[in-house]
Amino acid sequence: MATTQQAPQHNEGSTSLRVRIQKFGTAMSNMIMPNIPALIAWGLLTALFIDVGWLPNEELASMVGPAIHYLLPILIGATGGRMIYGDRGAVVGAFATMGVIAGSDWLIAQTNADALEAWLAAGKPEADFSELGQVHMFIGAMIMGPLAAWVMKKLDSLWDGKVKAGFEMLVNMFSAGIIAFAMALVGFLALAPLVNELMDGLSNVVEYLVDNNLLPLTSLLIEPAKVFFLNNAINHGVLTPLGLSEAAESGKSVLFLLEANPGPGLGLLLAFTFFGKGIAKATAPGAAIIHFFGGIHEIYFPYVLMKPKLLIAMVAGGMTGVALNVAFDVGLRAPAAPGSIFAVYAQTAKDSYVGVTIAVFGSALVTFIVAALLLKTDKGDDGDLAAATAQMEANKGKKSSVASALTGAGGTGPINRIIFACDAGMGSSAMGASVLRKKIKDAGFGEVSVTNLAIANLKDDVDLVVTHEDLTARAEQRTPSAAHVSVENFMNSPRYDEIVELVRERNGGGAASSSASGGGAHAATPAEPATDASDGGADLLPEGALLLDVGKESRDAAITRAGELLVAAGAADQAYADAMHTREESVSTYMGNLLAIPHGTNDAKSGVSRTAITFVRYAEPIDWKGKEVRFVIGIASAGNEHLKLLAKIATIFTDPDQVARLEAATTEAEVREILGALQPAQ
């Protein structure tokens, strides 16, 4: 009987669960991390002014209690609300959080009263009665803040567009106030009892682990969770709230050190430094510095993912650190974020410096010994650090800002999105993007996106950024995860061919093309005349805006002339024309091949009334900051309709034959024929 072999089924259950836990942890982290400065400030208050602090001061210490009990949870609730629904959600979330805090306090007061009554009824002296402590509503804030904002957002959507003109502010204000009031009641009556019970349960679990010397076992969960970016749910969802409550009562908490200890990561990277191989050995010393002093723990994750058995070393070191912290009864006053040794010492309690130091370096030593043994006895290959970095980024769900420290700028993954960035995102970048796009497409990589953008609008979600050499530093600040390429001119830079080769190396496939490797000398046919406004616009080069054989003048005079022509054409105001000089001061608009395209700054675009260009040909080349220019095309852009036009200009000016035709033209009509799509309106 024939049998049918079933294809192996991919088990997505564990992946889906991991992603859900990761998203939950990210949400917790996004509420806590922006408020770390407030936690640091609170830690300084406790370090200095409580009765066991460095400078005891009863008056100043009076801020400690209200800050942790009211201010910090409300800040977290507001941050959670803002994540969901902006400032409107932040206000509603903050007020609703106050309901949870008040509800918790009322329940504890009632419990205290009942407990005291039972205590006295048993004939015990009131002086011996120990009051129940407060529950600090960090978990309540992380629930109520986003929940209240979500309710507000959903209700707003019900009457969106249905409110009569003139009543919008009234409806917005009163609806938010009513929802804030209602959600505060929900927090007081429903959420506070649940969170109190949850905090009691979690506190009992931690107390049990400490009393039975089992707290080091948490490393069995925390260390693997860190590598797969699942630790935020544990750290910010459980350890931080519990640690803050414990620190408020005793001045410190060991829970802050369970995940933040930089010792195990240091030990691992030192083991690779001495006993690793290849790129892992070469990059480990730099990674150790970033990890230990910079507090960026994720930089060591690829080393573990490359050789998963090293988790044994990480767990061993983590357990050692926790055991030493417990043995020396140490703790931090507040979370150490990022997990740098400097941040750890900044939050270390007054009596804990020696114990914390021993725990950090003790855990590093144990991890180093175990990892070194595993590396020395490893009979497998050297491992692929680049692939491990890519796996780490997949686990994280986005590019890693420290991946460049391991595998070079921009990592080694495929290049799918290229951004050509300039100051305004209007002219220079559009021209450069057009040239590069053609080269990429001709090389057989039509799926690679090549677009232009203003530097101010860059986000760290691209693979490669191309900028003028004067702007690269600014672009790198906004997109640290991307590869960066600097060019001197935009029309015929040899770096474009290098980018094509990089795409071929990263993406594989493609096809060799003479246009892709011709250094910009590939012949091109003139652009066809536009048939409608969407294809460049019929009046983008109006009558009177095209001048031939103008006498020699300075660069500044040429920019002024281009601006005056745009103003005369009714395309822009004088403020925009003045901003063309400002734009030139930041970075040159020289494109290459005798062309410059002066235009205004991004901030000045409000002075543009319609899209238009001007064209000036000079009888002799003029000096453009050390470059020769004969053609000056001024640009005013009200939107994006000029992009196809710039693409056609780029096609013309990358073709030496077409540039020669423009130089030899004797009439305006002949120039317009060469330019094709730039015909004026009839």
C-alpha positions, 0 to 999 in steps of 0.5 A, spaced: 500 500 500 502 506 498 503 511 503 503 519 503 509 522 506 506 529 509 510 535 509 513 537 516 508 542 519 512 548 521 510 549 529 508 557 529 505 556 536 512 558 540 513 563 535 507 566 536 507 566 543 514 569 543 512 575 539 506 576 544 510 576 550 515 580 546 510 585 544 507 585 552 514 586 554 516 592 549 509 595 551 511 595 559 518 598 557 515 603 553 512 606 559 517 605 564 523 607 560 521 614 558 520 615 566 527 613 568 530 620 569 524 621 574 526 614 578 533 616 578 531 623 581 527 619 586 533 615 587 537 621 589 532 623 594 532 617 598 540 616 597 541 623 600 536 625 605 532 619 608 534 617 615 540 612 613 542 616 607 548 620 606 545 627 608 539 626 612 534 631 612 527 630 614 524 636 611 527 634 604 526 627 605 518 628 605 518 628 598 520 621 597 513 618 599 509 622 595 514 621 589 513 614 589 506 613 591 503 618 587 508 622 582 511 616 579 505 611 577 501 617 575 507 619 570 507 612 568 500 612 567 500 618 563 506 615 558 501 609 557 496 613 555 500 617 550 502 611 547 495 609 545 492 616 544 497 622 544 496 628 549 489 626 550 490 619 552 495 621 557 491 626 560 485 621 561 490 615 563 493 620 568 487 621 572 484 614 571 491 612 575 489 616 580 483 612 581 487 606 582 492 609 587 486 612 591 482 605 591 488 601 593 490 606 599 482 605 601 482 598 601 489 598 605 486 603 610 480 598 611 484 592 612 488 596 617 482 598 621 480 590 621 486 587 623 487 592 628 480 591 631 482 583 631 489 585 634 486 588 640 480 583 641 485 578 642 488 582 648 494 584 644 497 591 646 496 596 640 503 598 640 506 591 638 501 592 632 504 593 625 501 596 620 500 594 613 504 598 608 502 601 602 502 598 595 505 602 590 500 602 583 506 601 578 502 595 575 496 599 576 498 605 572 501 600 566 494 597 566 489 603 567 493 608 563 493 605 556 486 602 558 483 609 559 486 612 553 484 606 549 476 607 551 477 615 550 480 613 543 474 608 541 469 613 544 472 619 540 471 615 533 464 614 534 462 621 534 468 623 529 466 628 524 459 628 527 460 634 531 457 641 529 462 646 527 463 651 533 462 645 538 468 641 537 472 644 543 466 643 548 465 636 546 472 634 546 473 637 553 467 634 556 468 628 553 475 627 556 473 629 563 467 625 563 471 619 561 477 620 566 472 621 571 469 614 569 475 610 568 478 613 575 471 610 578 473 603 575 480 604 577 478 605 584 472 600 585 475 594 580 482 594 578 485 596 585 483 590 589 485 586 583 492 589 583 493 589 590 491 581 590 496 581 585 502 585 588 501 581 594 501 574 591 508 576 587 511 579 593 509 572 597 513 569 591 519 573 591 519 572 599 519 565 598 524 565 594 529 569 598 527 565 604 529 559 601 535 561 598 532 560 591 532 567 588 538 565 584 534 560 580 531 566 577 537 566 572 534 560 569 529 564 566 532 571 565 538 569 562 535 566 556 529 571 556 534 576 555 537 573 549 530 573 545 528 579 548 523 577 552 526 579 559 522 586 558 515 583 560 519 580 567 523 586 568 518 592 567 512 588 568 514 584 575 521 586 578 521 593 577 514 594 580 516 590 586 523 592 587 520 600 587 515 597 593 521 594 596 526 600 596 520 605 598 520 600 605 527 598 606 531 603 601 534 598 596 532 592 593 536 586 590 530 585 584 533 591 580 540 587 580 537 580 577 536 583 570 541 589 570 547 586 572 553 587 567 557 582 569 555 575 565 555 579 559 562 582 560 565 575 562 562 572 555 565 577 551 572 577 555 572 569 553 571 571 546 576 576 546 581 571 549 579 564 546 574 566 540 575 565 533 575 570 527 570 576 527 567 574 533 574 574 537 576 581 533 569 584 535 569 582 542 573 587 545 569 593 543 563 590 544 565 589 551 566 596 552 559 598 549 556 593 554 559 594 560 560 601 560 555 603 555 550 599 558 547 596 551 546 589 553 544 586 546 550 587 543 552 580 546 546 577 544 549 575 537 555 571 540 550 567 544 545 566 538 551 564 534 553 558 539 547 557 544 550 552 548 554 559 551 547 560 555 550 555 560 555 560 561 550 566 562 546 562 567 552 560 571 554 567 571 547 570 573 546 565 578 553 567 581 551 574 581 544 573 584 547 569 590 552 574 592 547 579 592 543 575 596 549 573 601 551 580 602 544 583 603 545 588 597 541 592 593 539 598 588 535 604 590 532 604 583 532 601 576 539 601 573 537 603 566 541 602 561 545 597 565 551 600 565 556 599 571 556 607 572 548 606 572 549 600 577 553 604 581 549 610 581 543 607 584 547 602 589 545 603 596 549 606 601 551 600 604 552 595 598 557 598 594 562 592 596 557 587 595 555 589 588 562 590 586 563 583 588 557 580 585 558 584 578 565 581 578 564 575 581 559 573 576 563 576 570 569 571 572 564 565 573 561 566 566 568 567 563 571 561 566 565 557 563 565 560 556 572 559 555 572 552 557 566 551 552 570 555 547 576 551 548 573 544 547 568 547 541 570 542 535 565 545 531 566 551 526 567 558 528 560 560 527 557 566 523 556 572 527 553 576 521 547 571 521 547 571 529 546 578 528 540 578 523 537 572 528 538 577 533 534 583 529 529 578 527 528 576 535 528 584 536 523 585 531 527 591 528 534 593 526 539 593 532 543 600 533 549 596 535 549 591 530 554 596 526 559 594 532 559 587 530 559 586 522 560 593 520 555 599 518 548 597 516 549 589 518 550 584 512 542 583 510 539 584 504 538 592 502 531 593 500 530 600 501 535 606 500 534 613 501 537 619 498 537 624 503 538 632 503 537 638 507 530 639 504 528 633 500 526 637 494 531 638 489 538 635 490 536 628 493 531 628 488 536 628 482 541 623 486 535 618 487 533 619 480 540 617 478 541 612 483 534 609 481 536 608 474 542 604 476 539 600 481 534 598 476 538 597 470 542 592 474 536 588 475 534 590 482 527 593 480 525 591 487 529 595 491 526 602 493 530 608 492 527 614 494 528 621 497 527 625 503 529 631 508 534 629 513 529 631 518 524 626 516 529 620 516 527 614 521 531 608 523 528 603 518 532 604 512 537 599 509 542 604 506 542 612 506 546 616 501 547 623 503 552 629 500 558 628 504 557 635 508 550 632 511 552 625 512 554 626 520 547 629 521 544 623 517 548 618 521 545 621 528 538 619 525 539 612 522 544 609 526 542 602 524 543 604 516 549 603 512 551 610 510 554 612 503 557 619 502 557 623 495 561 629 493 556 630 487 549 628 485 550 627 478 556 622 476 558 620 483 563 613 482 560 611 489 553 610 485 557 604 482 559 602 489 552 602 491 550 597 486 555 592 487 553 592 494 546 591 493 549 585 488 553 582 494 547 583 499 541 581 495 544 576 490 542 575 483 541 582 479 544 582 472 550 586 469 548 592 465 552 597 462 548 603 464 550 600 471 557 600 471 558 606 466 560 611 471 554 615 468 556 615 461 550 611 458 547 614 453 540 616 454 534 619 450 531 625 451 525 625 455 518 625 452 514 631 452 509 631 458 502 630 456 498 632 463 500 636 469 502 629 473 508 628 468 512 634 470 506 639 469 506 643 463 507 650 466 513 648 470 518 652 466 514 659 465 515 664 459 521 669 462 524 663 466 529 661 461 535 665 460 541 664 455 548 666 455 548 670 461 554 674 463 559 671 468 557 672 475 558 670 482 555 664 485 551 668 490 549 673 484 546 666 480 542 664 486 539 671 487 537 671 479 534 664 480 530 666 486 528 673 482 525 669 476 521 664 481 518 670 484 517 674 478 513 667 475 509 668 481 511 661 484 514 663 491 515 669 495 521 673 497 522 669 503 523 663 499 528 666 495 532 669 501 532 662 503 535 659 497 542 662 500 541 659 507 540 652 503 547 653 499 550 655 506 549 648 509 551 644 503 552 646 496 547 644 491 552 643 485 550 637 482 556 635 477 556 635 469 556 643 470 549 643 473 547 647 480 540 646 482 539 652 488 533 651 492 530 653 499 530 650 505 525 645 508 522 651 513 521 656 507 517 651 503 511 655 506 513 661 501 512 656 495 505 658 492 506 653 486 511 648 483 516 651 478 523 651 475 527 656 472 533 655 467 539 659 466 545 658 461 551 662 462 556 664 457 562 662 461 562 657 467 562 660 473 565 658 480 560 654 484 565 653 490 570 651 486 566 647 481 564 649 474 557 651 473 554 653 466 547 651 468 543 653 474 536 650 475 532 654 480 527 650 484 520 651 488 516 645 490 509 646 493 508 638 493 511 632 489 509 634 482 516 636 481 519 629 482 518 626 475 521 633 472 527 632 476 528 625 474 528 627 467 533 633 468 537 627 471 537 623 465 539 629 461 545 631 465 547 624 466 548 624 458 554 627 456 551 628 449 545 631 451 549 636 456 553 638 449 546 639 445 544 644 451 551 648 451 550 648 443 543 650 443 542 657 440 535 659 441 530 658 447 525 653 443 531 649 441 533 648 449 526 647 450 526 641 445 532 638 449 528 639 455 522 635 453 517 635 459 519 642 460 515 646 455 511 652 458 503 652 458 500 654 451 
